[in-house]
């Protein structure tokens, strides 16, 4: 008879081991992004020319904030960025 929760525990451990060794996670950490998702936005922005300096953008479902970080970098100081999420997340330094 299997111990309850064993399969889930193995899955979580395997996912965590893969996540920690992921090169994109390591690069995101090195560059100070809150998650590897930042690279997906950068890829989309470069491919489709999404951003123009000074744009106004609403980031819905913003936690943990890596897309908001990219928006701040790409849009410049004159941009208006509103980041909203129902989960709590760390604010950015002023």
C-alpha positions in Angstrom: 0.0 0.0 0.0 1.4 3.4 -1.0 1.8 6.1 1.6 -0.6 9.0 1.0 1.0 12.0 -0.7 4.1 10.2 -1.9 3.5 10.7 -5.6 2.9 14.4 -5.1 6.0 14.8 -2.9 8.1 13.1 -5.6 6.7 15.4 -8.2 7.3 18.5 -6.2 10.9 17.5 -5.5 11.5 16.7 -9.1 10.1 20.0 -10.2 12.2 21.9 -7.7 15.4 20.2 -8.7 14.6 21.0 -12.4 13.7 24.6 -11.5 16.8 25.3 -9.5 19.0 24.0 -12.3 17.2 25.8 -15.1 19.5 28.2 -17.0 16.8 30.8 -17.4 16.1 30.8 -13.6 19.8 31.3 -13.0 20.0 34.1 -15.5 17.0 35.8 -14.1 18.5 35.6 -10.6 21.8 37.0 -11.9 20.1 40.0 -13.6 17.8 40.7 -10.7 14.5 39.7 -12.3 11.9 38.2 -10.0 11.2 35.3 -12.4 12.3 33.8 -15.6 9.0 35.1 -17.2 10.9 38.4 -17.9 12.7 36.7 -20.8 9.4 35.8 -22.4 8.2 39.4 -22.4 11.6 40.6 -23.7 11.3 38.0 -26.5 7.8 39.1 -27.4 8.6 42.8 -27.2 11.6 42.5 -29.5 9.8 40.3 -32.0 6.6 42.3 -32.2 7.9 45.8 -31.3 5.4 46.1 -28.5 6.8 49.1 -26.6 7.4 52.8 -27.2 9.0 55.1 -24.8 6.5 56.8 -22.5 3.6 54.4 -23.1 0.9 53.8 -20.5 0.6 50.1 -19.5 -1.5 48.1 -17.2 0.0 44.8 -16.0 -2.8 42.6 -14.8 -1.8 39.6 -12.7 1.5 41.3 -12.0 2.9 39.1 -9.2 5.8 38.4 -8.8 6.7 41.5 -10.8 9.2 40.5 -13.4 7.2 41.8 -16.3 6.8 45.1 -14.4 10.5 45.2 -14.1 11.0 44.8 -17.8 8.3 47.5 -18.5 10.2 49.9 -16.3 13.4 49.3 -18.1 12.0 49.4 -21.6 9.5 52.2 -21.4 11.6 54.8 -19.6 10.9 57.2 -16.7 8.0 59.0 -18.4 5.9 55.9 -18.8 2.8 55.2 -16.6 2.8 51.6 -15.4 0.0 50.2 -13.2 0.7 46.7 -11.9 -2.2 44.9 -10.2 -2.5 41.5 -8.7 -4.9 39.9 -6.1 -1.9 38.2 -4.4 0.5 40.2 -2.2 3.9 40.9 -3.7 6.9 42.9 -2.8 6.8 46.5 -3.9 9.7 47.8 -6.0 12.2 50.2 -4.4 11.4 53.9 -5.1 
